[in-house]
Amino acid sequence: MADDTLTEDETDTYIRPGEAGHNKPKEVVWERWQKKRTFVRALEGTYGEVYKSLYTQPRVYTSKDWTWKGGPQNYGKKIINPQSVSIAQAIECHLDVYAPGGYGQKHGHMNSAVFYVLKGKGHDVHDGKHIPWQAGEALIVENGCVHQHFNDDPDEPTVVLIMKAKPLFLFMHMVFQKVVEYPPTDPVPGHEDFRPPDDL
């Protein structure tokens, strides 16, 4: 693909060969890594206007209102962040689903994160250390840790809820984030037709 235009069937992953440089991926990337995003919004108006506006915002958000992005082994939905809802300015919350036997990118970022396992079992590797987890457990990803998430169940998907103060870290100019190894481009053998659940 020679230009930056995404067609409908290229919105999950695509290849941009021959590119190098700061923040320009060299391998397959997710759409969210390419498009312009809002990390911190302006908070403008009089105090009374801002105060009133915040109190009119909903407090409950349904994950079904967003679409899954990514694949073929790891899909995600950004539910709460400064780009998707008006009330959130300091936190981000998203759902991730891993195909049976699937895994995601190896990466690191300045902000810490809480990784709550809703369904499944697997393990993380944090700075080379193997850490097992299962449904009902919460895993802490510490600041600056290079980490990767793996689903260890060969038959069932893993569903996790990830919560972090990433927007606050970006606001304080702690912006370092790096992908060490991009997510896999091929589906897990035997799960070529895997898609995330429709009821989440």
C-alpha positions, -999 to +999 in steps of 0.1 A: +000+000+000+017+032-011-004+059+006-019+065+040-055+057+030-072+028+047-099+008+029-126-009+049-110-043+050-076-028+060-088-011+092-076-039+115-041-044+104-020-036+073+016-033+062+035-002+054+067-015+039+099+006+037+091+031+063+115+040+091+120+067+116+104+081+147+069+067+154+067+052+119+061+015+121+081-010+101+057-039+104+021-047+107+002-023+130-032-018+143-052+012+129-051+029+163-013+031+160-016+050+127-046+074+131-046+107+149-059+104+184-068+126+213-047+118+244-056+149+265-085+172+257-087+210+263-108+218+294-122+251+284-150+275+296-159+292+328-157+271+360-195+270+362-198+257+326-172+231+330-186+220+364-221+217+350-210+199+318-191+172+338-222+165+359-244+160+328-221+132+314-231+096+317-214+075+344-221+041+328-206+031+294-216-001+276-188-020+258-212-031+231-213+005+218-177+001+205-163-022+179-134-046+182-102-036+166-070-056+159-066-093+153-060-120+143-048-132+178-056-101+200-085-077+197-093-047+218-120-021+226-111+013+240-141+020+263-131+050+284-104+075+275-102+113+266-110+106+230-141+084+235-159+100+265-160+136+277-158+128+314-125+109+314-093+129+314-070+110+337-078+073+331-081+049+303-100+016+304-102-010+276-112-047+270-088-071+253-096-106+240-069-131+231-077-161+208-071-196+222-033-199+224-029-163+212-008-135+224-002-097+219+027-074+212+057-071+234+059-035+246+067-011+273+053+022+285+058+047+314+024+043+329+015+014+352-016-007+345-040-031+362-049-061+341-080-078+355-088-112+341-125-117+334-122-151+316-095-176+309-060-183+320-025-174+308+007-157+317+026-125+313+063-120+308+075-088+327+111-079+320+119-116+314+099-129+344+071-154+338+039-146+358+009-169+356-027-156+359-063-168+357-099-155+358-106-135+389-071-123+394-056-088+389-021-083+375-001-051+379+021-040+351+046-017+367+060+015+353+085+012+325+082-026+324+086-044+291+058-069+290+037-093+269+004-111+275-003-147+265-034-169+266-024-204+277-058-221+270-056-239+237-094-240+234-110-209+250-104-172+246-091-150+274-110-117+282-093-090+302-101-055+315-072-031+315-072+001+335-045+027+336-037+064+341-021+067+307-037+101+299-023+116+331+012+103+324+010+118+289-002+151+303+029+151+326+051+145+295+060+109+305+053+099+270+077+070+264+060+040+248+077+014+226+067-017+208+096-043+210+078-070+190+047-063+170+016-086+174+014-117+153+001-113+118-011-149+114-040-165+133-034-193+158-033-226+139-067-243+143-083-210+152-081-192+118-118-181+121-115-167+156-135-136+163-141-118+197-174-124+214-204-103+202-219-100+237-191-079+251 
